[in-house]
Amino acid sequence: MKAVNLFDFDLDGLAAFCLGLGEKRFRAQQLFRWIHQRGVRDFAQMSDLAKDFRAKLAGVAVVEPLQRISEHVSADGTIKWLFDVGQGNAVEAVFIPEDDRGTLCVSSQAGCAVGCRFCSTGHQGFSRNLSTGEIVAQLWYAEHSLRMRRAAGEKLVLPKNDGTARIISNVVMMGMGEPLQNYDALVPALRTFLSDHAYGLSRRRVTVSTSGVVPMMDRLREDCPVALAVSLHAPLDPLRDHLVPLNKKYPIAELMQACARYVQSAPRDFITFEYCMLDGVNDKLEHAQALLSLMRASGVPGKFNLIPFNPFPESGLKRSAPQAVSAFAKLLQDGAIVTTVRKTRGDDIDAACGQLAGEVQDRTQAVVRMHKRRAGDVLALGDEVNA
């Protein structure tokens, strides 16, 4: 019988597992704290667990982290790790330190099936969903390895201590993959991030980014409402169909209705909208005006995060000029929409937004499909806003 990896359980799942071993729920809480708060893998070291319980665990369970393949540190302190998830696949996680926070960008899939035009992960195709344990293990590794390195006096860029032992204060599900297409593994991972017996993160500081999987947005609102970021990238359906193919299934009107429902239960009173700035494609003032009209018509309280595009050869796209981004942001701000321009972090190690690529054994013929789409783009993307 194969040993169970305890990273795969949220607290309720671990309690059920312990019950099956004849143990009470409080044992699961103790075990959860040893694994996630203290970073201990060896059951023999979990000193407040009964010896017979530790013996039971040693025979049926493991605490098995992901194998780290590589680490790259940016000049700005950003750290990118590549983790082996088996069968030739590897995923990336990125730690972004700032004065007041430490943010970990976590992957949910090996590859991505959505295939957004501006995302290098999508150009690699899709292999499989990650398990709950593979999602959680990215946070476990980052948190506890950084703690050990801090204790050893290693020179790292880290946030100022917030009064707790932890280094990571924020988690964003913005790594490789569409989180809401891996819903069943995502939700237990989120609950582990939030648990006071594990990482104790605030719902306001855990963010799920989605390209707009409307039914799963509604489920997340009911099951585990955390902060939500929506990858919008276009104000009108024809343009968004080209940039975010999922829009053909869940067009903008449906997406905005789902956002309006979600914000009723969200820990923040707004939705963050991500908008990747693409030169000559979606960065004209007409696009900004159309966004204003969309937001006013939808009634969704939102904030916009304008993201400088990080070019890669296969995309055929270019980054918007700084002056175009500034003019775009000003028009939104003048229209009473809170708008920020994301500071690019870790681009010297390919750790910036849209650059995560890992290693993916594609099962979806992504490269073929991408070439066909590019060959078929006979209209100038973005012109339809003037139609």
C-alpha positions as CSV (number, residue, x, y, z in Angstrom):
1,M,0.0,0.0,0.0
2,K,1.4,3.4,-1.1
3,A,1.9,5.9,1.8
4,V,-0.3,8.9,1.8
5,N,1.3,12.3,1.3
6,L,-0.1,14.5,4.1
7,F,0.4,17.6,2.0
8,D,-2.7,16.5,0.1
9,F,-5.0,17.1,3.1
10,D,-6.6,20.3,4.4
11,L,-7.4,20.2,8.1
12,D,-10.7,18.5,7.7
13,G,-9.2,15.9,5.4
14,L,-6.4,15.3,7.8
15,A,-8.9,14.9,10.7
16,A,-10.8,12.3,8.7
17,F,-7.5,10.5,7.9
18,C,-6.6,10.5,11.6
19,L,-10.1,9.3,12.6
20,G,-9.5,6.4,10.3
21,L,-6.4,5.6,12.4
22,G,-8.4,5.7,15.6
23,E,-7.3,9.2,16.6
24,K,-9.2,12.3,17.6
25,R,-9.4,15.6,15.7
26,F,-7.0,17.4,18.0
27,R,-4.3,15.0,16.9
28,A,-4.8,16.3,13.3
29,Q,-4.4,19.9,14.5
30,Q,-1.2,19.0,16.2
31,L,0.1,17.2,13.1
32,F,-1.0,20.0,10.9
33,R,1.0,22.5,13.0
34,W,4.1,20.4,13.0
35,I,4.0,20.1,9.2
36,H,3.0,23.6,8.1
37,Q,4.0,25.9,10.9
38,R,7.2,24.2,12.0
39,G,8.1,22.6,8.7
40,V,8.9,19.2,10.2
41,R,8.7,16.1,8.0
42,D,9.9,13.4,10.4
43,F,7.1,12.0,12.6
44,A,9.7,10.9,15.2
45,Q,10.5,14.6,15.9
46,M,6.8,15.5,16.5
47,S,7.3,15.3,20.3
48,D,3.8,16.0,21.5
49,L,2.2,13.2,19.5
50,A,1.7,9.9,21.2
51,K,4.4,7.4,20.3
52,D,1.9,4.8,19.1
53,F,0.3,7.5,16.8
54,R,3.8,8.3,15.4
55,A,4.3,4.7,14.8
56,K,1.0,4.4,12.9
57,L,1.9,7.4,10.8
58,A,5.3,6.1,9.9
59,G,3.7,3.0,8.4
60,V,1.0,4.7,6.3
61,A,2.0,8.4,5.6
62,V,4.7,10.7,4.5
63,V,5.4,14.4,4.3
64,E,6.8,14.5,0.8
65,P,7.9,17.9,-0.6
66,L,8.6,18.7,-4.3
67,Q,12.1,18.2,-5.5
68,R,13.7,21.5,-6.4
69,I,15.4,21.4,-9.7
70,S,16.8,25.0,-9.8
71,E,16.7,28.4,-8.1
72,H,17.4,31.8,-9.7
73,V,17.7,35.0,-7.8
74,S,17.0,38.3,-9.5
75,A,18.9,41.5,-9.0
76,D,15.8,42.9,-7.3
77,G,15.6,40.0,-4.8
78,T,12.9,38.0,-6.6
79,I,13.5,34.3,-6.4
80,K,12.2,31.7,-8.9
81,W,12.2,28.0,-8.2
82,L,11.6,25.2,-10.6
83,F,10.0,22.1,-9.1
84,D,9.9,18.6,-10.5
85,V,6.3,17.2,-10.6
86,G,7.2,14.0,-12.5
87,Q,6.8,12.5,-16.0
88,G,9.0,15.2,-17.5
89,N,7.0,18.1,-16.1
90,A,8.2,20.9,-13.9
91,V,6.5,24.0,-12.5
92,E,7.7,27.3,-11.3
93,A,6.9,29.3,-8.2
94,V,8.2,32.9,-7.5
95,F,8.8,34.8,-4.3
96,I,8.5,38.6,-4.6
97,P,9.8,40.5,-1.5
98,E,8.7,44.0,-0.7
99,D,9.1,46.1,2.4
100,D,5.7,45.4,3.8
101,R,5.0,41.9,2.4
102,G,6.4,38.8,1.0
103,T,4.3,37.4,-1.9
104,L,4.5,33.9,-3.3
105,C,3.2,33.3,-6.8
106,V,2.0,29.6,-7.0
107,S,1.3,27.3,-9.9
108,S,-1.8,25.2,-10.1
109,Q,-1.2,23.2,-13.4
110,A,1.7,21.8,-15.4
111,G,1.1,24.1,-18.4
112,C,-2.2,25.7,-19.2
113,A,-5.0,24.9,-21.5
114,V,-6.5,28.4,-21.9
115,G,-3.8,29.5,-24.4
116,C,-3.8,33.3,-23.9
117,R,-1.8,35.0,-26.7
118,F,0.5,36.9,-24.4
119,C,1.4,34.2,-21.9
120,S,4.4,32.0,-22.4
121,T,2.9,29.2,-20.2
122,G,0.0,28.9,-22.6
123,H,2.4,28.5,-25.5
124,Q,3.8,25.4,-23.9
125,G,0.5,23.7,-23.8
126,F,-1.0,21.6,-21.0
127,S,0.0,18.3,-19.4
128,R,-2.0,17.9,-16.2
129,N,-3.5,19.4,-13.1
130,L,-1.4,19.5,-9.9
131,S,-2.6,17.8,-6.8
132,T,-3.5,19.7,-3.7
133,G,-0.2,18.5,-2.2
134,E,1.8,19.8,-5.1
135,I,0.2,23.2,-4.8
136,V,0.7,23.4,-1.0
137,A,4.3,22.1,-1.2
138,Q,5.3,25.2,-3.1
139,L,4.3,27.4,-0.2
140,W,5.8,24.9,2.3
141,Y,9.2,24.9,0.6
142,A,9.4,28.6,0.0
143,E,8.3,29.5,3.6
144,H,10.6,27.1,5.4
145,S,13.6,27.3,3.2
146,L,13.6,31.1,3.5
147,R,13.2,30.9,7.2
148,M,16.2,28.6,7.5
149,R,18.3,30.8,5.3
150,R,17.3,33.9,7.3
151,A,18.3,32.1,10.5
152,A,21.7,31.1,8.9
153,G,22.4,34.8,8.2
154,E,22.2,34.4,4.4
155,K,21.9,37.7,2.6
156,L,18.5,37.8,1.1
157,V,16.0,40.5,0.3
158,L,13.1,39.9,2.7
159,P,10.1,41.9,4.0
160,K,10.3,43.6,7.4
161,N,9.2,41.3,10.2
162,D,5.5,41.6,10.8
163,G,5.7,40.3,14.3
164,T,5.3,36.7,13.2
165,A,7.8,34.0,12.3
166,R,6.6,33.7,8.8
167,I,8.2,35.3,5.8
168,I,5.4,34.9,3.2
169,S,2.3,37.0,4.0
170,N,0.6,36.9,0.6
171,V,-0.1,34.1,-1.9
172,V,-1.3,34.7,-5.4
173,M,-2.5,31.8,-7.6
174,M,-1.0,33.5,-10.7
175,G,1.7,31.0,-11.6
176,M,1.4,28.3,-14.3
177,G,-2.1,27.2,-15.1
178,E,-5.7,28.4,-14.7
179,P,-6.5,27.7,-11.0
180,L,-10.3,27.4,-11.5
181,Q,-9.8,24.6,-14.0
182,N,-8.2,22.6,-11.2
183,Y,-10.9,23.4,-8.7
184,D,-11.1,20.2,-6.6
185,A,-7.4,20.4,-5.8
186,L,-7.3,24.2,-5.4
187,V,-9.9,24.6,-2.7
188,P,-8.3,22.3,-0.1
189,A,-5.0,24.1,-0.8
190,L,-6.6,27.5,-0.2
191,R,-8.1,26.2,3.1
192,T,-4.6,25.1,4.2
193,F,-3.2,28.5,3.3
194,L,-5.9,30.1,5.5
195,S,-5.9,27.7,8.4
196,D,-4.7,29.1,11.7
197,H,-3.1,25.7,12.4
198,A,-1.1,26.1,9.2
199,Y,-0.1,29.4,7.5
200,G,-2.8,31.6,9.0
201,L,-3.1,33.9,5.9
202,S,-5.9,36.4,5.6
203,R,-8.5,35.8,3.0
204,R,-7.6,39.4,1.8
205,R,-4.0,38.2,1.2
206,V,-4.8,35.1,-0.8
207,T,-5.7,35.8,-4.4
208,V,-7.0,33.5,-7.1
209,S,-6.4,34.8,-10.6
210,T,-8.7,33.6,-13.3
211,S,-9.2,34.1,-17.0
212,G,-13.0,33.9,-16.4
213,V,-14.2,30.3,-15.7
214,V,-17.7,31.6,-14.7
215,P,-19.2,28.5,-13.1
216,M,-16.2,28.0,-10.9
217,M,-16.2,31.6,-9.9
218,D,-19.7,31.0,-8.5
219,R,-18.5,27.9,-6.7
220,L,-15.5,29.6,-5.2
221,R,-17.8,32.4,-3.9
222,E,-19.7,29.7,-2.0
223,D,-16.9,27.4,-0.9
224,C,-13.9,29.5,-0.1
225,P,-14.2,33.2,-1.0
226,V,-10.7,34.8,-1.2
227,A,-9.6,37.8,-3.1
228,L,-10.2,37.6,-6.9
229,A,-8.2,38.9,-9.8
230,V,-9.7,38.6,-13.3
231,S,-7.5,38.6,-16.4
232,L,-9.6,40.9,-18.6
233,H,-7.1,42.3,-21.1
234,A,-9.8,43.7,-23.5
235,P,-13.0,45.7,-23.2
236,L,-14.9,44.0,-26.1
237,D,-15.6,40.4,-27.0
238,P,-14.1,40.4,-30.5
239,L,-10.7,41.5,-29.2
240,R,-10.9,39.3,-26.1
241,D,-11.8,36.3,-28.2
242,H,-8.4,36.7,-29.8
243,L,-6.4,37.3,-26.7
244,V,-8.2,35.0,-24.2
245,P,-9.9,32.1,-26.1
246,L,-12.0,31.2,-23.1
247,N,-14.0,34.3,-23.8
248,K,-15.7,32.5,-26.6
249,K,-17.3,30.2,-23.9
250,Y,-17.8,32.8,-21.2
251,P,-18.1,36.3,-22.9
252,I,-17.5,39.5,-21.1
253,A,-21.2,40.1,-20.2
254,E,-21.3,36.8,-18.4
255,L,-18.0,37.3,-16.8
256,M,-19.0,40.7,-15.4
257,Q,-22.2,39.3,-14.0
258,A,-20.2,36.6,-12.2
259,C,-17.9,39.3,-10.8
260,A,-20.9,41.2,-9.5
261,R,-22.1,38.1,-7.7
262,Y,-18.6,37.3,-6.4
263,V,-18.0,40.6,-4.8
264,Q,-21.0,40.1,-2.5
265,S,-19.0,37.5,-0.6
266,A,-15.5,38.6,-1.3
267,P,-13.1,39.6,1.5
268,R,-12.4,42.8,-0.4
269,D,-15.1,45.1,-1.7
270,F,-13.8,45.1,-5.2
271,I,-12.5,42.9,-8.0
272,T,-9.0,43.4,-9.4
273,F,-8.9,43.4,-13.2
274,E,-5.6,42.5,-14.8
275,Y,-4.9,44.1,-18.1
276,C,-1.7,43.2,-20.1
277,M,-0.7,46.2,-22.2
278,L,0.0,45.2,-25.8
279,D,1.4,47.7,-28.3
280,G,-1.2,48.6,-30.9
281,V,-3.5,45.8,-29.8
282,N,-5.4,46.9,-26.7
283,D,-3.6,50.0,-25.5
284,K,-5.4,52.8,-27.4
285,L,-7.4,55.5,-25.6
286,E,-10.5,54.1,-27.3
287,H,-9.9,50.9,-25.5
288,A,-9.6,52.7,-22.2
289,Q,-12.9,54.6,-22.9
290,A,-14.6,51.3,-23.7
291,L,-13.3,49.9,-20.4
292,L,-14.9,52.9,-18.6
293,S,-18.2,52.2,-20.3
294,L,-18.0,48.5,-19.4
295,M,-17.4,49.2,-15.7
296,R,-20.1,51.8,-15.5
297,A,-22.6,49.5,-17.2
298,S,-21.7,46.5,-15.1
299,G,-21.7,48.2,-11.7
300,V,-18.9,46.0,-10.6
301,P,-16.5,47.8,-8.1
302,G,-13.1,47.2,-9.6
303,K,-9.5,48.2,-9.6
304,F,-7.3,47.9,-12.7
305,N,-3.7,46.6,-12.7
306,L,-2.0,47.5,-15.9
307,I,0.7,44.9,-16.6
308,P,3.7,45.7,-18.9
309,F,3.9,42.8,-21.4
310,N,7.0,40.7,-21.1
311,P,7.8,39.7,-24.7
312,F,8.7,36.2,-25.9
313,P,9.4,35.3,-29.5
314,E,6.4,33.0,-30.1
315,S,3.8,35.6,-29.2
316,G,4.3,38.0,-32.1
317,L,3.4,40.9,-29.7
318,K,5.2,43.9,-28.3
319,R,5.1,45.8,-25.0
320,S,3.2,49.1,-25.0
321,A,5.3,52.3,-24.9
322,P,5.5,53.9,-21.4
323,Q,3.7,57.0,-22.6
324,A,0.8,54.9,-24.0
325,V,0.5,53.1,-20.6
326,S,0.6,56.4,-18.7
327,A,-2.1,57.9,-21.0
328,F,-4.3,54.8,-20.7
329,A,-4.0,54.8,-16.9
330,K,-4.8,58.5,-16.7
331,L,-8.0,58.2,-18.7
332,L,-9.1,55.4,-16.3
333,Q,-8.1,57.4,-13.2
334,D,-9.9,60.5,-14.5
335,G,-13.0,58.2,-14.9
336,A,-12.8,57.4,-11.1
337,I,-11.3,53.9,-11.6
338,V,-8.4,53.1,-9.3
339,T,-5.6,52.1,-11.6
340,T,-2.0,51.1,-10.9
341,V,0.8,50.1,-13.3
342,R,2.4,46.9,-12.1
343,K,6.1,47.2,-11.4
344,T,8.0,44.5,-13.4
345,R,9.8,42.2,-11.0
346,G,12.2,39.4,-11.8
347,D,12.2,39.8,-15.5
348,D,16.0,39.2,-15.6
349,I,15.3,35.6,-14.5
350,D,12.1,35.2,-16.5
351,A,10.0,35.4,-13.4
352,A,7.8,38.3,-14.3
353,C,4.1,38.1,-15.2
354,G,3.4,35.9,-18.2
355,Q,7.0,34.6,-18.3
356,L,6.6,31.4,-16.2
357,A,7.1,28.4,-18.5
358,G,8.6,25.5,-16.5
359,E,8.8,22.2,-18.5
360,V,5.6,20.8,-19.9
361,Q,5.0,17.5,-21.8
362,D,2.2,19.0,-23.9
363,R,-0.9,16.8,-24.6
364,T,-2.8,19.6,-26.4
365,Q,-0.7,20.4,-29.5
366,A,-0.5,24.0,-28.3
367,V,2.3,25.0,-30.6
368,V,0.3,23.9,-33.7
369,R,-2.8,25.6,-32.5
370,M,-1.0,28.9,-31.7
371,H,0.6,29.0,-35.2
372,K,-2.8,28.4,-36.8
373,R,-4.3,31.2,-34.7
374,R,-1.5,33.6,-35.6
375,A,-1.8,32.8,-39.3
376,G,-5.6,33.4,-39.1
377,D,-5.3,36.8,-37.5
378,V,-6.0,38.7,-40.7
379,L,-7.7,41.6,-39.0
380,A,-5.6,44.1,-37.1
381,L,-6.4,43.2,-33.4
382,G,-7.9,46.2,-31.7
383,D,-9.4,47.9,-34.7
384,E,-12.9,46.5,-34.0
385,V,-13.2,49.0,-31.1
386,N,-13.7,51.7,-33.7
387,A,-16.2,49.7,-35.7
